[in-house]
Amino acid sequence: VAAVIDSIYNNVSVEAKIIVAGDFNDYSNSESLQLLRSKCMVEVSQGAKGRNGAEGTYRYQGQWGSLDHILASRNLADSLTECFVNDAEFLIEHDEKYGGVKPHRNYIGPRYNNGFSDHLPLVARFGW
């Protein structure tokens, strides 16, 4: 991803507006995200929380974390109006073991749970 960002800046425009988003399987302080930040990218999702109790994008043994991230080029990050974890009620369920809420997963091990995902989506809005 860092090489693609470099290529865009070097071959297209240093003013290019770039968004990188997805499941990085890494936390904000990881080396991989630090590398992307060194490429003039801003982690606009850092610290994003939900509106219905989610404090991150996934929950493991009762602890919230964020392995999912949205990064934007500096010139685009300046126009960010909001970023949050989408924890709409249909995407979460009560966590009977640890309390609070957790993502409504589609599978729990081999058992079908009729849910969606073990990660909640991030939403970023920019004012163009």
MOKA-V168484 format. One record per residue. PSI is psi as a letter, one per 20 degrees, with the letter a starting at -180 (none if undefined). OMEGA is omega in whole degrees, 0 to 359 (* if undefined). D_FIRST is the distance of its C-alpha to the first C-alpha in whole Angstrom. Layout:
PSI	OMEGA	D_FIRST
PSI	OMEGA	D_FIRST
//
This chain:
g	179	0
h	179	4
h	178	5
g	177	5
g	177	6
g	181	9
g	179	10
g	180	11
h	183	12
h	187	14
i	180	15
f	181	16
p	174	17
i	178	16
j	181	18
q	176	15
o	187	15
p	172	11
p	174	11
p	184	8
q	174	11
a	178	12
o	182	13
i	186	11
k	181	14
q	179	14
r	183	16
h	183	16
j	183	17
r	179	15
h	182	13
g	179	10
h	175	10
h	177	12
g	179	10
h	177	8
h	178	11
i	178	12
k	179	10
k	176	13
q	180	11
p	178	14
n	185	14
i	181	17
i	183	18
p	179	19
j	181	22
p	179	22
r	177	25
r	180	27
i	181	31
k	174	32
i	180	32
p	178	28
j	179	27
a	182	23
i	176	21
r	181	23
p	179	26
p	181	27
l	175	31
i	182	32
p	177	29
q	175	26
r	177	22
o	174	19
i	180	16
q	186	15
q	170	13
p	176	13
q	180	11
q	175	13
q	184	13
g	182	16
h	176	18
h	180	17
h	179	18
h	181	21
j	177	22
p	177	22
h	175	25
q	174	24
p	182	22
r	173	23
p	178	23
n	178	25
l	176	28
q	187	30
h	180	33
i	180	33
i	183	29
r	175	31
r	179	34
p	177	36
n	184	35
h	183	39
g	187	38
i	183	36
r	181	37
b	181	35
r	176	33
r	177	30
q	177	28
n	185	30
q	175	28
h	178	29
q	170	30
n	191	31
c	179	31
i	185	33
p	178	35
p	185	34
j	179	34
l	181	34
b	185	31
f	184	27
r	175	24
i	175	24
q	175	22
q	181	23
q	172	20
q	176	19
p	175	21
p	178	20
p	181	22
q	174	22
o	183	25
none	*	24
//
